[in-house]
């Protein structure tokens, strides 16, 4: 299972600041309390998703 998070560190548009300790630990919350927009990790299983989509086509 992979975890994907896309956040531009220090983004002035999103007004978010990455919490380096939480990010290194894998979250789930990756931004500081001062961030206006929180960023979380979302657990994913790409292989299972691809398999399900492929099976639906067969």
C-alpha positions, 0 to 999 in steps of 0.5 A: 500500500502506498501513500501519496501526498502532493503539496507544494511546500511553502506554497503562498497560494495554499497558505500551507506550511509542511510539518517536517516531523509529521511528513517524515513520520507519514502523517496523516496530517502533514501541515502545521497548525498555522496552515490555512489549508490542512494536507493529509496523506491518503492511503492508496492501493494502486495495484488493486485499483488497476486490477479492479478496473481491468477485471471490469473490462473483461 
